[in-house]
Every structure is written in structure tokens, then in C-alpha cells.
Amino acid sequence: MNQITENVLPKLLQTARNLYEETAALDETDSELQLWYNRGYADGMVSSMKRLGYDKEVSEVIDPQMESPVGENRFLPWGKAYQHGFEMGEKESSEVLEEKTE
């Protein structure tokens, strides 16, 4: 891990952790769409970091028991908000980390 990644990774992990804390008690309602997006974003960030080989760092900060809360609700408004957040979190985290390792 290079020095720039060493500086960026902890910030990404803290952001994901903050989003998990913020979205700990999601309701399946349209009024919670931003929170569903945020939860998806956090899950996408974690997915990206793990895919890039930062499993150890992720497991030190993020509770591995956290699972996607979407399940069969993926076609409902909150499921769609979650999925969009996931895609963006994964994409943007990958871009940042891959750019820093080049």
C-alpha cells in the first residue's frame, strides 16, 4: 500500500462506518430514500475496498455481520435507492483507490 492510499483508505473506511451508523435503523418507506441510498453507498464502498484487496482493513473497522437490507425489496423505491447508492459507492471508491495506486 502506498502512502497516498494509506491516507485515503482510513477516510473511506470512516465514511462507510459513519454511513452504517446513520442507517442502522432503516424503515421500508419512501420517506427514507436518502438513508437507503446512503446504506447502499456504504455497502458499495465496502465491496470495492474488499475487491481491491483491503479485506483486513475493512474487517478492522466495519462489522462483518452487516448485510444488505434490501433482499426482495430491490424493485421497490427504497430498494432502487439502495441499488443506485451501491453502484455509486462502489464506482467512486474504486476510482479513488485505483487512481491512488497507479
C-alpha positions in Angstrom: 0.0 0.0 0.0 1.5 3.3 -1.0 1.5 6.4 1.2 -1.4 8.2 -0.6 -3.6 5.1 -0.2 -2.6 4.9 3.5 -4.0 8.4 3.9 -7.2 7.8 1.8 -8.2 4.4 2.9 -8.8 5.3 6.6 -11.0 8.2 5.4 -13.1 5.9 3.2 -13.5 3.4 6.0 -14.6 6.1 8.4 -17.1 7.4 5.9 -18.5 3.9 5.4 -18.7 3.4 9.2 -20.5 6.7 9.6 -23.0 5.8 6.9 -23.6 2.4 8.6 -24.3 4.2 11.9 -26.6 6.7 10.3 -28.6 4.0 8.6 -28.7 1.4 11.4 -32.5 1.6 11.8 -33.9 1.7 8.2 -37.6 1.7 7.7 -39.1 0.3 4.5 -40.7 3.5 3.5 -40.4 6.0 0.7 -39.7 8.7 3.3 -36.3 7.0 4.0 -35.0 7.0 0.4 -31.9 9.1 1.2 -31.0 6.8 4.0 -31.4 3.7 1.7 -29.2 5.4 -0.8 -26.6 6.1 1.9 -26.7 2.5 3.1 -26.2 1.3 -0.4 -23.3 3.7 -0.9 -21.6 2.3 2.3 -22.1 -1.3 1.1 -20.7 -0.3 -2.3 -17.7 1.3 -0.7 -17.0 -1.8 1.3 -17.5 -4.1 -1.7 -15.0 -2.0 -3.7 -12.4 -2.0 -0.9 -12.7 -5.7 -0.4 -12.4 -6.3 -4.2 -9.2 -4.3 -4.2 -7.7 -6.4 -1.5 -8.4 -4.4 1.6 -10.3 -7.1 3.5 -8.2 -6.9 6.6 -8.5 -3.1 6.9 -12.3 -3.3 6.3 -12.8 -6.0 8.9 -11.0 -3.9 11.5 -13.4 -1.1 11.1 -16.7 -2.4 9.6 -18.8 -5.0 11.4 -18.8 -8.1 9.1 -22.3 -9.0 10.3 -23.9 -6.1 8.4 -25.8 -7.5 5.5 -27.7 -5.8 2.7 -31.1 -4.9 4.0 -32.7 -4.9 0.5 -33.5 -8.6 -0.1 -36.7 -9.0 -2.0 -37.4 -5.2 -1.9 -35.0 -4.4 -4.7 -37.8 -3.4 -7.0 -39.5 -1.0 -4.6 -38.5 2.6 -4.3 -36.2 2.1 -1.3 -34.6 -0.9 -3.0 -33.9 1.1 -6.1 -32.4 3.9 -4.0 -30.2 1.4 -2.2 -29.0 -0.1 -5.5 -28.2 3.3 -7.0 -26.2 4.1 -3.9 -24.4 0.8 -4.0 -23.4 1.3 -7.6 -22.1 4.9 -6.9 -20.3 3.9 -3.7 -18.5 1.0 -5.5 -17.7 3.1 -8.6 -16.4 6.2 -6.7 -14.4 4.3 -4.1 -12.8 2.2 -6.9 -11.9 5.3 -8.8 -10.2 6.9 -5.8 -8.3 3.8 -4.7 -7.3 2.7 -8.1 -6.1 6.2 -9.0 -4.0 6.3 -5.8 -2.3 3.0 -6.5 -1.1 3.9 -10.1 
